[in-house]
Amino acid sequence: MSLAHQSGALGAPVRFFQRTYVAELVALGLVATAFTLIQIFVTPFHRMFYIDDMSIQYPFTKFERVPLLWSIIYSAVFPVVCLIAWSIISRPSAYKFHITLLALISSLMTTPLITDIIKNTVGRPRPDLISRCRPQRGTPEHELLTISICTQTNEHLLQEGWRSFPSGHSSFAFAGLGFLTLFLAGQLRVFRPRADLGRCLLAFAPTIGALMIAISRLGDYRHDVWDVSAGSILGSCIAYFTYRRYYPALTDRQCDTPYDRADDASSYAAEGFSRLPNDEERALGPQPPRKSMRESRDQEQRQGSWESPETIPLNEVVGSQSR
């Protein structure tokens, strides 16, 4: 017998975790803890460099086009405000709003952790590394050098010089604004046949904002095009993966409806994991199983879809009329 079928204190926590999103919240707590520890204790790998390398001799920009604070406002606060405004206008169920907000937070928290792990592991120099490093006078050219020749006293500024790949601003922007694009595309059904241009422009507007944030990192000489491209792809992949864990594909007939917890319950029942009946249900006897949202959606797709509606051939119609 599985733990979910056992009664008492042993089976109750297992069933509770299956029916709720406590496991998701615990995982997000672990992600936040790991990210904090990395920021405090981990230093990047210091890749060797040439002092006459033109690709890392750009000036250090003191005033960024999109500082860290505004990056958080654009990429995290703005999508949350949009979700709140959407909930006020469309009046969704509490479950739908909770799931959407949880998915957005999951995307925003997971992306910086993965980005920083890659940054510290690769240790690629930024385009403004020489300005940050301030090499000692008389440092030889045409020789591979290490961080030991740097005279920069600001330790944080110096360490950030080896955190170029991938771009954190880019990945974070696409994790938040990219997720918002996926959500709006699903709610507005932009992939249905003959969807109007206004819906498409509204849905993909956040992606344009994320793209502008990524491009600003090139103008500030914080990253090159490879860093920005890799960060954008990373954030987009995490946003899409997170969105699809809670919502069906954008081409689905019910793309605006999140997966129901009943879908998980039906899958557990198919594998022998199901809720234990209470006393009243035992007295009533066995009840027919309730269709889950996924089963209803599959049945509707078999009956017809947007792309291939069922039609009767014209020759069959003429033949039946002649008979």
DAFENHU-V32261 format. One record per residue. RES is the residue in one small letter. SS is DSSP state (h for helix, s for strand, l for the rest). PSI is psi as a letter, one per 40 degrees, with the letter a starting at -180 (* if undefined). Layout:
res;ss;psi
RES;SS;PSI
RES;SS;PSI
//
This chain:
res;ss;psi
m;l;h
s;l;i
l;h;d
a;h;d
h;h;e
q;l;i
s;l;i
g;l;a
a;h;e
l;h;d
g;h;d
a;h;d
p;h;d
v;h;d
r;h;d
f;h;d
f;h;d
q;h;d
r;h;e
t;l;i
y;l;f
v;h;d
a;h;d
e;h;d
l;h;d
v;h;d
a;h;d
l;h;d
g;h;d
l;h;d
v;h;d
a;h;d
t;h;d
a;h;d
f;h;d
t;h;d
l;h;d
i;h;d
q;h;d
i;h;d
f;h;e
v;l;h
t;l;i
p;l;i
f;l;h
h;l;g
r;l;i
m;l;i
f;s;i
y;s;h
i;l;d
d;l;e
d;l;h
m;h;d
s;h;e
i;h;f
q;l;f
y;l;i
p;l;i
f;l;h
t;l;h
k;l;d
f;l;h
e;l;i
r;l;d
v;l;g
p;l;i
l;h;d
l;h;d
w;h;d
s;h;d
i;h;d
i;h;d
y;h;d
s;h;d
a;h;d
v;h;d
f;h;d
p;h;d
v;h;d
v;h;d
c;h;d
l;h;d
i;h;d
a;h;d
w;h;d
s;h;d
i;h;d
i;h;d
s;h;e
r;l;g
p;l;i
s;l;i
a;h;d
y;h;d
k;h;d
f;h;d
h;h;d
i;h;d
t;h;d
l;h;d
l;h;d
a;h;d
l;h;d
i;h;d
s;h;d
s;h;d
l;h;d
m;h;d
t;h;d
t;h;d
p;h;d
l;h;d
i;h;d
t;h;d
d;h;d
i;h;d
i;h;d
k;h;d
n;h;d
t;h;d
v;h;d
g;l;f
r;l;h
p;l;i
r;l;i
p;l;d
d;l;f
l;h;d
i;h;d
s;h;d
r;h;d
c;h;d
r;l;g
p;s;i
q;l;i
r;l;i
g;l;e
t;l;h
p;l;i
e;l;i
h;l;f
e;l;i
l;s;h
l;s;i
t;l;a
i;h;e
s;h;e
i;h;e
c;s;i
t;l;e
q;l;h
t;l;d
n;l;h
e;h;d
h;h;d
l;h;d
l;h;d
q;h;d
e;h;e
g;h;e
w;h;f
r;l;f
s;l;d
f;l;h
p;l;i
s;l;h
g;h;d
h;h;d
s;h;d
s;h;d
f;h;d
a;h;d
f;h;d
a;h;d
g;h;d
l;h;d
g;h;d
f;h;d
l;h;d
t;h;d
l;h;d
f;h;d
l;h;d
a;h;d
g;h;d
q;h;d
l;h;e
r;l;f
v;l;e
f;l;e
r;l;i
p;l;h
r;l;f
a;l;h
d;l;i
l;h;d
g;h;d
r;h;d
c;h;d
l;h;d
l;h;d
a;h;d
f;h;e
a;h;d
p;h;d
t;h;d
i;h;d
g;h;d
a;h;d
l;h;d
m;h;d
i;h;d
a;h;d
i;h;d
s;h;d
r;h;d
l;h;d
g;h;d
d;l;e
y;l;f
r;l;d
h;l;i
d;l;a
v;h;d
w;h;d
d;h;d
v;h;d
s;h;d
a;h;d
g;h;d
s;h;d
i;h;d
l;h;d
g;h;d
s;h;d
c;h;d
i;h;d
a;h;d
y;h;d
f;h;d
t;h;d
y;h;d
r;h;e
r;h;d
y;h;d
y;s;i
p;l;i
a;l;i
l;l;e
t;l;e
d;l;i
r;l;d
q;l;f
c;l;e
d;l;e
t;l;h
p;s;i
y;l;i
d;l;i
r;h;d
a;h;d
d;h;d
d;h;d
a;h;d
s;h;d
s;h;d
y;h;d
a;h;d
a;h;d
e;l;e
g;l;e
f;l;h
s;l;i
r;l;i
l;l;h
p;l;i
n;l;a
d;h;d
e;h;d
e;h;d
r;h;d
a;h;d
l;h;e
g;l;a
p;l;h
q;l;i
p;l;i
p;l;i
r;l;h
k;l;h
s;l;i
m;h;d
r;h;d
e;h;d
s;h;d
r;h;d
d;h;d
q;h;d
e;h;d
q;h;d
r;h;d
q;h;d
g;l;i
s;l;i
w;l;d
e;l;d
s;l;g
p;l;i
e;l;h
t;l;i
i;l;h
p;l;i
l;h;d
n;h;d
e;h;d
v;h;d
v;h;d
g;h;d
s;h;d
q;h;d
s;h;d
r;l;*
//
